[in-house]
Amino acid sequence: MNTIDATLLKELFIAGSEALEAKKEYVNELNVFPVPDGDTGTNMTMTIASAVKEVKALQDDNMESLCKAISSGSLRGARGNSGVILSQLLRGFTRTIKEYSEIDTNIIGEAFEKAVNTAYKAVMKPKEGTILTVAKAGADMALYLADADIDIVTYMETVIEHMRDVLNQTPDMLPVLKEAGVVDSGGEGLLTILEGAFVLLEKRIPKPKEAKKPDINNIKKKKNVVKKPEPAKKTAAKSKKQERKVYSPAKSKADISTADIKFGYCTEFIIVLEHEFDDIKEEELKIFLESIGDSIVVVADDEIVKVHVHTNMPGIALQKALTYGSLSKIKIDNMREEHNELLVNESKEEAVEEAAEQAVEETVEEAVEETVEEVKKTLKPAGFITISAGEGLSEIFAGLGADIIIEGGQTMNPSTEDMLNAIDSIDAETIFIMPNNSNIILAAEQAGELCEDKKIVVIPSKTIPQGIMAMLSYMPARNVGDNEKAMVEEMNNVKSGSVTYSIRDTVIQGHEIKQGDIMGIQDGTIINTGVQVMATTVELIKNLIDDDTELVTLYYGKDTTEDEANMIAGNITKEYPDIEVEVHYGGQPVYYYYLSVE
């Protein structure tokens, strides 16, 4: 037996999940930053557990349904950056193997390659020395050995051993790992899953007595067996299952005049596939769209294709699309009129009907009528989702107009599904998401990709003060693009600080820190340490203040008091009389203070 069928793969996947669950605290301890947060082991465990839940609910153990359960469950359950990357690895892997009833070494090699490429595309600025590097090492070896005459157990053993070897080298790739004396926690989590699955694989498929490990010396001489893709470019189009993408950039509307607009109609629609749509058909559609327009996005999956194109002939684009299946979610905007704001006082129905009259051929009248009816629904122009870490902060966000406030943050990263549920509950054309934590941004972006019927704009706020400033910067009179630009610009003008305690002894960023020490942090950098909360907070604020500072805001957590916060404010006011200092109750756990300096 040299193949793995769906039944065995299901058992291996569950075994890998159980191995990570058993070892998650060890993985958590590898985190470099000594703060009590939603750590890598916890996030990866909850991500794969979501997939296991769907896998266990399957009635049929066939490869297609198993792959769908693994991919869908992990994507929706993804938490934290490590969880999102794991879900993308699983997504890429299952997209390859779902076509087969059994998988062998050749298919596994191809699937590993697809997994790595998919994960790299999901990360805007991939770093080497992380889970991505370890995964790529596995793909390199899996492809290198794919045609070798070895059994599947020896094959997987060799791949995993090579990944472990590369994981042990991660401290040499990332100085912060070397300083802390640890390997990458995400890479450890990934290997824990694979090693857990391998233990069961050895039991289910005995290794041949004559099995010998292959010579792998050449793999260390080969570089980039799996090509690392360029970071995925952000586009306005979002897809439930974004995978195959073609993108031709165009100028933003803010940077052009109506005379510069070569193609006047922004045309978007979804093709519900009724005929085969493989890579060749996709390329055919792309070439056709390029012949009649620009700013092309083609996002394809098994059941749907989402298309975006700027063209002067939207009807022709729709006619071509009808050759692949039926159409839905058609949206046609006259960009010249939009640019001159001539449609500001016109109803949505009139705008869509006018565009339809000018652009749509008789063959797509029924689809356009469906779209007009959808646009007639009363939707507010924008909705807001924020992540909040305390009751006081939640009240602040609610007062600023947040529709849904997801409880979470540093100590518990919400999942992609949490955000999708929030999106579904808001009746708005555009929804802005403020993650307010660097470890939640990827999950928010993944939710945006999985959402089909609303425009999702993720404002990449990394802190609570940034999220508050982003909300304050939204202006209803501005269009979506201008609001996004303004919100990002204004939040980046805020200096954010936080004060918490260390959960372990460590050496990091030049600081020798003992368990229980108080740390002043700015943008992921430890600025100062101390033994008293008040003194450490005052010192951090002074480090953040510069000649342009006008306002300092303290959000005090549930483990400190308003009196102490006011004493800190008084200290700052006394030394900097020209600076205004505000105090608000945040109620956040773990962090004594969040600070905003403007």
C-alpha positions as CSV (number, residue, x, y, z in Angstrom):
1,M,0.0,0.0,0.0
2,N,1.6,3.2,-1.2
3,T,-1.3,5.6,-1.2
4,I,-3.6,7.4,1.2
5,D,-7.4,7.3,0.7
6,A,-10.0,9.7,2.2
7,T,-10.7,7.5,5.2
8,L,-7.1,7.3,6.2
9,L,-6.5,11.0,5.5
10,K,-9.4,11.9,7.7
11,E,-7.8,9.8,10.6
12,L,-4.5,11.5,10.0
13,F,-5.9,15.0,10.0
14,I,-7.7,14.3,13.3
15,A,-4.5,12.8,14.8
16,G,-2.5,15.9,13.7
17,S,-5.1,18.1,15.4
18,E,-5.0,16.1,18.6
19,A,-1.2,16.3,18.6
20,L,-1.3,20.1,18.4
21,E,-3.9,20.2,21.2
22,A,-1.6,18.2,23.5
23,K,1.4,20.4,22.7
24,K,-0.2,23.8,22.3
25,E,1.2,25.2,25.6
26,Y,4.7,24.3,24.5
27,V,4.1,26.1,21.2
28,N,2.7,29.1,23.1
29,E,5.9,29.3,25.2
30,L,7.9,29.7,22.1
31,N,6.4,33.1,21.4
32,V,9.1,35.7,21.6
33,F,7.1,38.5,23.2
34,P,6.5,37.7,26.9
35,V,3.0,39.1,27.1
36,P,-0.1,37.1,28.1
37,D,-1.9,37.2,24.7
38,G,-3.7,34.9,22.3
39,D,-0.6,32.9,21.5
40,T,0.3,30.9,18.4
41,G,-0.4,27.4,19.8
42,T,-3.9,28.5,21.0
43,N,-4.7,30.2,17.7
44,M,-3.5,27.3,15.5
45,T,-5.3,24.7,17.8
46,M,-8.6,26.6,17.5
47,T,-8.2,27.0,13.8
48,I,-7.7,23.3,13.1
49,A,-10.3,22.3,15.7
50,S,-12.9,24.2,13.6
51,A,-12.0,22.1,10.6
52,V,-12.0,18.9,12.6
53,K,-15.5,19.6,13.8
54,E,-16.7,19.7,10.1
55,V,-14.7,16.7,9.3
56,K,-16.2,14.6,12.0
57,A,-19.7,15.6,10.9
58,L,-19.2,14.1,7.5
59,Q,-21.5,11.3,6.5
60,D,-19.4,10.2,3.6
61,D,-15.6,9.7,3.6
62,N,-14.9,10.7,0.0
63,M,-12.0,12.9,-0.9
64,E,-14.0,15.9,-2.3
65,S,-16.2,16.3,0.7
66,L,-13.3,15.8,3.1
67,C,-11.3,18.5,1.4
68,K,-14.2,20.8,1.4
69,A,-14.7,20.3,5.2
70,I,-11.0,20.9,5.9
71,S,-10.8,24.0,3.8
72,S,-14.1,25.6,4.8
73,G,-13.7,24.7,8.5
74,S,-10.2,26.1,8.8
75,L,-10.9,29.2,6.8
76,R,-13.9,30.2,8.8
77,G,-12.3,29.2,12.1
78,A,-9.0,30.9,11.5
79,R,-7.7,32.9,14.4
80,G,-4.6,35.1,14.5
81,N,-1.9,35.3,11.8
82,S,-0.7,31.8,12.4
83,G,-4.2,30.4,12.2
84,V,-4.9,32.3,8.9
85,I,-1.6,31.0,7.4
86,L,-2.4,27.5,8.5
87,S,-5.9,27.7,6.9
88,Q,-4.3,28.9,3.7
89,L,-1.9,26.0,3.7
90,L,-4.8,23.6,4.1
91,R,-6.8,25.4,1.5
92,G,-4.0,25.1,-1.1
93,F,-3.3,21.5,-0.2
94,T,-6.9,20.4,-0.4
95,R,-7.5,22.2,-3.7
96,T,-5.0,19.8,-5.3
97,I,-5.9,16.5,-3.7
98,K,-9.7,16.8,-3.9
99,E,-9.6,15.6,-7.5
100,Y,-8.3,12.1,-6.5
101,S,-9.8,9.2,-4.6
102,E,-6.3,8.3,-3.4
103,I,-3.1,10.3,-3.1
104,D,0.5,9.2,-3.7
105,T,3.9,10.9,-3.4
106,N,3.5,12.7,-6.7
107,I,0.2,14.2,-5.7
108,I,1.4,15.1,-2.3
109,G,4.4,16.9,-3.8
110,E,2.1,18.9,-6.0
111,A,-0.3,19.6,-3.1
112,F,2.6,20.8,-0.9
113,E,3.6,23.2,-3.6
114,K,0.1,24.5,-4.0
115,A,-0.2,24.9,-0.2
116,V,2.9,27.1,0.0
117,N,2.0,29.3,-2.9
118,T,-1.5,29.9,-1.5
119,A,-0.1,30.8,1.9
120,Y,2.5,33.2,0.6
121,K,-0.1,35.0,-1.5
122,A,-2.2,35.6,1.7
123,V,0.6,37.5,3.4
124,M,1.4,41.0,2.2
125,K,4.9,41.0,3.5
126,P,6.1,37.4,4.1
127,K,9.1,37.0,6.5
128,E,11.6,34.2,6.2
129,G,12.3,32.3,9.4
130,T,8.6,31.8,10.1
131,I,6.0,29.1,9.5
132,L,6.1,30.0,5.8
133,T,9.8,29.1,5.6
134,V,9.2,25.7,7.3
135,A,6.2,25.0,4.9
136,K,8.3,25.9,1.9
137,A,11.1,23.6,3.0
138,G,8.5,20.8,3.2
139,A,7.3,21.6,-0.3
140,D,10.9,21.7,-1.7
141,M,11.6,18.2,-0.3
142,A,8.2,16.8,-1.3
143,L,8.7,17.9,-4.9
144,Y,12.4,16.7,-4.9
145,L,11.4,13.2,-3.8
146,A,8.1,13.0,-5.7
147,D,9.5,10.8,-8.4
148,A,11.9,8.8,-6.2
149,D,11.3,5.1,-5.8
150,I,10.5,5.1,-2.1
151,D,7.4,4.1,-0.1
152,I,5.0,6.8,1.2
153,V,6.0,6.4,4.8
154,T,9.7,6.9,4.1
155,Y,8.7,9.8,1.8
156,M,6.8,11.6,4.5
157,E,9.4,10.8,7.2
158,T,12.1,12.5,5.0
159,V,10.0,15.5,4.3
160,I,9.2,16.1,8.0
161,E,12.8,15.6,9.0
162,H,13.9,18.2,6.5
163,M,11.2,20.6,7.8
164,R,12.4,20.0,11.4
165,D,16.0,20.7,10.2
166,V,14.9,24.0,8.6
167,L,12.9,24.9,11.7
168,N,16.0,24.6,13.8
169,Q,17.7,27.1,11.5
170,T,15.0,29.8,12.0
171,P,16.9,31.5,14.8
172,D,19.6,32.2,12.2
173,M,17.1,33.8,9.9
174,L,15.3,36.0,12.5
175,P,17.5,37.8,15.0
176,V,14.6,38.2,17.4
177,L,14.3,34.4,17.6
178,K,18.1,34.1,18.2
179,E,18.0,36.7,21.0
180,A,15.2,34.8,22.8
181,G,16.8,31.4,22.1
182,V,13.7,29.8,20.5
183,V,12.6,28.5,17.1
184,D,9.6,29.9,15.3
185,S,6.4,29.0,17.1
186,G,4.2,28.8,14.0
187,G,6.7,26.5,12.3
188,E,6.7,24.3,15.5
189,G,2.9,24.2,15.4
190,L,2.8,23.1,11.8
191,L,5.4,20.4,12.4
192,T,3.5,19.2,15.5
193,I,0.4,18.6,13.3
194,L,2.5,16.7,10.6
195,E,4.4,14.7,13.2
196,G,1.2,13.7,15.0
197,A,-0.3,12.6,11.7
198,F,2.9,10.7,10.8
199,V,2.8,8.6,14.0
200,L,-0.6,7.2,12.9
201,L,0.6,6.8,9.3
202,E,3.4,4.5,10.5
203,K,0.9,2.4,12.3
204,R,-1.6,2.2,9.4
205,I,1.0,1.6,6.6
206,P,4.0,-0.5,7.7
207,K,7.3,0.6,6.3
208,P,8.8,-2.1,4.0
209,K,11.7,-3.9,5.6
210,E,14.0,-3.0,2.7
211,A,13.1,0.7,2.9
212,K,16.1,3.1,2.8
213,K,16.2,6.8,3.3
214,P,17.0,8.6,0.1
215,D,20.1,10.8,-0.4
216,I,18.8,14.4,0.1
217,N,22.1,16.2,0.0
218,N,21.2,17.8,-3.3
219,I,18.1,19.5,-1.8
220,K,20.3,21.7,0.2
221,K,22.0,22.9,-2.9
222,K,18.8,23.6,-4.7
223,K,17.1,26.9,-4.0
224,N,13.6,28.0,-4.6
225,V,12.3,24.7,-5.9
226,V,8.9,26.2,-5.0
227,K,8.9,29.7,-6.2
228,K,7.9,32.2,-3.6
229,P,5.1,34.3,-5.2
230,E,5.0,38.0,-5.2
231,P,2.8,39.4,-2.4
232,A,-0.8,39.5,-3.5
233,K,-1.9,42.9,-4.7
234,K,-4.9,44.5,-3.0
235,T,-7.9,44.9,-5.2
236,A,-11.4,46.2,-4.8
237,A,-12.9,42.9,-5.7
238,K,-13.6,40.4,-2.9
239,S,-14.4,36.7,-3.3
240,K,-15.8,33.9,-1.1
241,K,-13.0,31.6,-2.3
242,Q,-10.3,33.7,-3.8
243,E,-7.8,31.5,-5.5
244,R,-7.0,32.1,-9.2
245,K,-6.5,35.8,-9.8
246,V,-5.5,38.1,-12.6
247,Y,-5.1,41.7,-11.9
248,S,-4.4,44.7,-14.1
249,P,-3.9,47.9,-12.1
250,A,-5.5,51.1,-13.1
251,K,-5.3,54.7,-11.7
252,S,-7.5,55.4,-8.7
253,K,-10.4,57.7,-9.4
254,A,-9.0,60.3,-7.2
255,D,-5.9,60.7,-9.4
256,I,-7.6,61.2,-12.7
257,S,-10.0,63.5,-14.5
258,T,-12.9,62.4,-16.6
259,A,-10.9,63.0,-19.7
260,D,-8.4,60.4,-18.5
261,I,-11.0,57.7,-18.0
262,K,-10.5,55.5,-21.1
263,F,-13.1,52.9,-20.0
264,G,-16.2,54.5,-18.5
265,Y,-18.1,51.6,-16.9
266,C,-17.0,49.7,-13.8
267,T,-18.6,46.4,-14.3
268,E,-18.8,43.6,-11.7
269,F,-20.7,40.3,-11.7
270,I,-20.6,36.7,-10.6
271,I,-20.8,33.8,-13.0
272,V,-22.6,30.7,-11.5
273,L,-20.8,28.1,-13.5
274,E,-22.9,25.6,-15.5
275,H,-20.0,24.4,-17.8
276,E,-16.4,23.4,-17.2
277,F,-14.2,26.3,-16.3
278,D,-10.6,25.2,-16.1
279,D,-7.4,27.2,-16.3
280,I,-7.6,27.4,-20.1
281,K,-11.1,28.8,-20.0
282,E,-10.0,31.3,-17.3
283,E,-7.2,32.5,-19.5
284,E,-9.6,32.8,-22.4
285,L,-11.9,35.0,-20.4
286,K,-9.1,37.1,-19.2
287,I,-7.7,37.7,-22.7
288,F,-11.2,38.6,-23.9
289,L,-11.7,41.1,-21.1
290,E,-8.3,42.6,-21.8
291,S,-9.4,43.2,-25.4
292,I,-12.4,45.4,-24.2
293,G,-11.1,47.0,-21.0
294,D,-8.7,47.2,-18.1
295,S,-8.5,46.9,-14.3
296,I,-9.4,43.2,-14.7
297,V,-9.9,40.9,-11.8
298,V,-11.0,37.3,-12.4
299,V,-11.5,35.2,-9.2
300,A,-12.5,31.6,-9.9
301,D,-13.5,28.6,-7.8
302,D,-15.3,25.4,-8.4
303,E,-18.8,26.9,-8.5
304,I,-18.5,30.6,-9.2
305,V,-16.3,33.1,-11.0
306,K,-16.2,36.7,-9.8
307,V,-15.3,39.3,-12.5
308,H,-14.4,43.0,-12.3
309,V,-13.6,45.0,-15.4
310,H,-13.5,48.7,-16.5
311,T,-14.9,48.8,-20.1
312,N,-17.0,50.8,-22.5
313,M,-19.0,47.7,-23.5
314,P,-20.3,46.1,-20.3
315,G,-23.0,44.3,-22.3
316,I,-20.4,42.5,-24.4
317,A,-18.6,41.4,-21.2
318,L,-21.9,40.1,-19.8
319,Q,-22.7,38.2,-23.1
320,K,-19.3,36.5,-23.0
321,A,-19.9,35.6,-19.3
322,L,-23.2,33.9,-20.2
323,T,-21.3,31.3,-22.3
324,Y,-20.0,29.9,-19.0
325,G,-23.1,30.0,-16.9
326,S,-25.8,32.2,-15.4
327,L,-25.1,35.6,-13.9
328,S,-25.9,37.2,-10.6
329,K,-24.8,40.2,-8.5
330,I,-24.4,42.4,-11.6
331,K,-23.2,45.9,-10.8
332,I,-22.5,48.6,-13.4
333,D,-21.3,52.1,-12.5
334,N,-20.7,55.0,-14.8
335,M,-17.3,56.2,-13.5
336,R,-17.3,59.5,-15.3
337,E,-20.6,60.5,-13.7
338,E,-19.4,59.1,-10.4
339,H,-16.2,61.1,-10.6
340,N,-18.1,64.4,-11.2
341,E,-20.5,63.5,-8.4
342,L,-23.4,64.0,-10.7
343,L,-25.2,61.1,-9.2
344,V,-25.0,62.2,-5.6
345,N,-28.7,63.2,-5.4
346,E,-30.0,60.5,-7.7
347,S,-31.6,57.4,-6.3
348,K,-29.8,54.0,-6.5
349,E,-32.6,52.7,-8.7
350,E,-32.2,55.5,-11.3
351,A,-28.4,55.1,-11.4
352,V,-28.6,51.4,-12.0
353,E,-31.4,51.6,-14.5
354,E,-29.6,54.3,-16.5
355,A,-26.4,52.3,-16.6
356,A,-28.4,49.2,-17.6
357,E,-30.2,51.1,-20.4
358,Q,-26.9,52.3,-21.8
359,A,-24.9,49.1,-21.3
360,V,-26.8,45.9,-21.2
361,E,-27.9,43.9,-24.2
362,E,-31.3,42.2,-24.5
363,T,-29.7,38.8,-23.6
364,V,-29.0,39.9,-20.0
365,E,-32.1,41.9,-19.3
366,E,-33.4,39.4,-16.8
367,A,-30.1,39.4,-14.8
368,V,-30.0,43.2,-14.7
369,E,-33.6,43.4,-13.5
370,E,-32.6,41.0,-10.7
371,T,-29.8,43.4,-9.8
372,V,-32.0,46.5,-9.9
373,E,-34.4,44.8,-7.4
374,E,-31.5,44.0,-5.1
375,V,-30.2,47.6,-5.2
376,K,-33.7,48.9,-4.4
377,K,-33.4,47.4,-0.9
378,T,-32.8,50.0,1.7
379,L,-29.2,49.8,2.8
380,K,-27.2,52.4,4.7
381,P,-24.1,53.4,2.9
382,A,-21.6,52.1,5.5
383,G,-21.4,49.9,8.5
384,F,-18.6,49.4,11.1
385,I,-17.2,46.4,12.9
386,T,-14.5,46.8,15.6
387,I,-12.7,44.5,17.9
388,S,-12.7,45.6,21.5
389,A,-10.9,44.4,24.6
390,G,-13.0,45.9,27.4
391,E,-16.5,47.1,28.3
392,G,-15.3,50.8,28.5
393,L,-13.7,50.6,25.1
394,S,-16.8,48.9,23.7
395,E,-18.9,51.9,24.9
396,I,-16.5,54.3,23.3
397,F,-16.7,52.4,19.9
398,A,-20.5,52.2,20.2
399,G,-20.6,56.0,20.8
400,L,-18.6,56.5,17.6
401,G,-21.1,54.5,15.6
402,A,-19.8,51.0,15.5
403,D,-22.6,48.6,14.5
404,I,-21.0,45.4,15.8
405,I,-18.3,45.2,18.5
406,I,-16.6,41.8,18.7
407,E,-15.2,41.1,22.1
408,G,-11.6,40.0,21.7
409,G,-8.2,41.5,21.1
410,Q,-4.9,40.5,22.5
411,T,-6.1,37.8,24.9
412,M,-8.5,36.2,22.5
413,N,-8.2,36.7,18.8
414,P,-11.7,36.4,17.1
415,S,-12.0,34.0,14.2
416,T,-12.8,34.7,10.6
417,E,-16.2,33.2,11.2
418,D,-16.9,35.7,14.0
419,M,-16.3,38.5,11.6
420,L,-18.4,36.9,8.8
421,N,-21.3,36.6,11.3
422,A,-20.9,40.2,12.1
423,I,-20.8,41.2,8.4
424,D,-24.0,39.2,7.8
425,S,-25.9,41.1,10.5
426,I,-25.2,44.5,9.1
427,D,-27.4,45.9,6.3
428,A,-24.9,48.2,4.6
429,E,-23.3,48.5,1.1
430,T,-19.8,48.9,2.5
431,I,-18.5,47.6,5.8
432,F,-15.4,48.9,7.5
433,I,-13.5,46.5,9.8
434,M,-11.1,47.8,12.5
435,P,-9.2,44.8,13.8
436,N,-7.3,47.0,16.4
437,N,-4.6,44.3,16.7
438,S,-1.8,43.2,14.3
439,N,-2.7,39.6,15.0
440,I,-6.3,40.0,13.8
441,I,-5.7,41.8,10.5
442,L,-5.2,38.7,8.4
443,A,-8.4,37.1,9.8
444,A,-10.3,40.3,8.9
445,E,-8.9,40.3,5.4
446,Q,-9.8,36.7,5.0
447,A,-13.4,37.4,6.1
448,G,-13.5,40.1,3.4
449,E,-12.4,37.6,0.7
450,L,-15.0,35.1,1.8
451,C,-17.8,37.7,1.7
452,E,-19.6,37.8,-1.7
453,D,-22.3,40.4,-1.5
454,K,-20.9,43.4,0.4
455,K,-17.8,45.6,-0.1
456,I,-15.5,45.0,2.9
457,V,-12.8,47.5,3.7
458,V,-10.3,46.4,6.3
459,I,-8.6,49.4,8.0
460,P,-5.4,47.8,9.3
461,S,-5.5,49.2,12.8
462,K,-3.0,47.5,15.0
463,T,-4.0,49.2,18.3
464,I,-7.2,50.4,20.1
465,P,-6.1,54.1,19.8
466,Q,-5.6,53.6,16.0
467,G,-9.1,52.1,15.7
468,I,-10.7,55.0,17.6
469,M,-8.9,57.5,15.4
470,A,-10.0,55.7,12.3
471,M,-13.6,55.8,13.4
472,L,-13.3,59.5,14.3
473,S,-11.9,60.2,10.8
474,Y,-14.9,58.7,8.9
475,M,-17.0,61.3,7.1
476,P,-20.3,60.3,5.5
477,A,-20.0,62.9,2.7
478,R,-16.8,61.2,1.4
479,N,-16.8,58.2,-0.9
480,V,-15.5,54.9,0.2
481,G,-12.0,55.3,-1.3
482,D,-11.5,58.7,0.2
483,N,-12.7,57.6,3.6
484,E,-10.4,54.6,3.5
485,K,-7.4,56.8,2.7
486,A,-8.3,59.4,5.4
487,M,-8.9,56.8,8.1
488,V,-5.6,55.0,7.4
489,E,-3.7,58.3,7.2
490,E,-5.1,59.7,10.5
491,M,-4.7,56.5,12.5
492,N,-1.0,56.3,11.4
493,N,-0.5,59.8,13.0
494,V,-1.4,58.4,16.4
495,K,1.4,57.1,18.6
496,S,0.1,54.1,20.5
497,G,1.4,52.7,23.8
498,S,0.5,50.0,26.2
499,V,1.6,48.9,29.7
500,T,1.4,45.2,30.8
501,Y,3.5,42.6,32.7
502,S,5.9,39.9,31.6
503,I,4.8,36.3,31.9
504,R,8.3,34.8,31.6
505,D,11.9,35.5,32.0
506,T,13.5,36.4,28.7
507,V,15.9,38.6,26.8
508,I,14.4,40.6,24.0
509,Q,15.1,43.8,22.1
510,G,18.1,44.5,24.4
511,H,16.0,44.2,27.6
512,E,16.6,41.5,30.2
513,I,13.2,40.9,31.6
514,K,12.0,38.9,34.6
515,Q,8.6,37.3,35.1
516,G,6.3,40.0,36.6
517,D,8.2,43.0,35.3
518,I,6.1,45.9,34.0
519,M,6.7,46.7,30.4
520,G,6.0,49.9,28.4
521,I,5.4,49.0,24.8
522,Q,5.0,51.0,21.6
523,D,4.1,49.4,18.3
524,G,5.5,46.0,19.3
525,T,8.7,47.5,20.7
526,I,9.5,47.4,24.4
527,I,10.5,51.0,25.3
528,N,11.0,50.7,29.0
529,T,10.6,48.3,31.9
530,G,10.1,48.7,35.7
531,V,8.6,47.2,38.8
532,Q,5.8,49.7,39.4
533,V,2.9,50.3,37.0
534,M,2.6,54.0,37.6
535,A,6.3,54.9,37.2
536,T,6.6,52.7,34.1
537,T,3.5,54.3,32.5
538,V,4.7,57.9,33.2
539,E,8.1,57.0,31.7
540,L,6.5,55.5,28.6
541,I,4.3,58.6,28.0
542,K,7.4,60.9,28.3
543,N,9.1,58.7,25.7
544,L,6.1,59.1,23.3
545,I,5.7,62.9,23.7
546,D,7.5,65.1,21.2
547,D,7.4,68.8,20.2
548,D,4.2,68.3,18.2
549,T,2.2,66.5,20.9
550,E,-1.1,68.2,21.8
551,L,-3.1,65.4,23.4
552,V,-2.4,62.4,25.6
553,T,-5.3,59.9,26.3
554,L,-5.1,57.2,28.9
555,Y,-7.5,54.2,28.7
556,Y,-7.2,52.4,32.1
557,G,-7.8,48.7,32.4
558,K,-9.8,46.6,34.9
559,D,-6.7,45.8,36.9
560,T,-6.0,49.5,37.8
561,T,-8.0,52.4,39.1
562,E,-9.3,55.7,38.0
563,D,-7.5,57.4,40.8
564,E,-4.1,56.1,39.7
565,A,-4.9,57.1,36.1
566,N,-5.7,60.6,37.2
567,M,-2.5,60.7,39.2
568,I,-0.6,59.8,36.1
569,A,-2.5,62.5,34.1
570,G,-1.7,65.0,36.8
571,N,2.0,64.2,36.6
572,I,2.1,64.7,32.8
573,T,0.0,67.9,33.0
574,K,2.4,69.3,35.6
575,E,5.5,68.7,33.5
576,Y,3.8,69.5,30.1
577,P,1.3,72.2,30.9
578,D,0.5,72.9,27.2
579,I,-0.5,69.3,26.6
580,E,-4.1,68.2,27.2
581,V,-4.5,64.9,29.0
582,E,-7.7,62.8,29.0
583,V,-8.6,59.8,31.1
584,H,-11.2,57.2,30.0
585,Y,-12.2,53.8,31.4
586,G,-11.2,51.0,29.0
587,G,-11.9,48.0,31.2
588,Q,-9.4,45.8,29.2
589,P,-7.8,42.8,30.9
590,V,-4.0,42.2,31.0
591,Y,-3.1,45.7,29.9
592,Y,-3.0,48.3,32.7
593,Y,-3.1,51.1,30.2
594,Y,-3.6,51.8,26.5
595,L,-2.1,55.2,25.6
596,S,-2.8,57.5,22.7
597,V,-0.4,60.4,21.9
598,E,-1.4,62.9,19.2
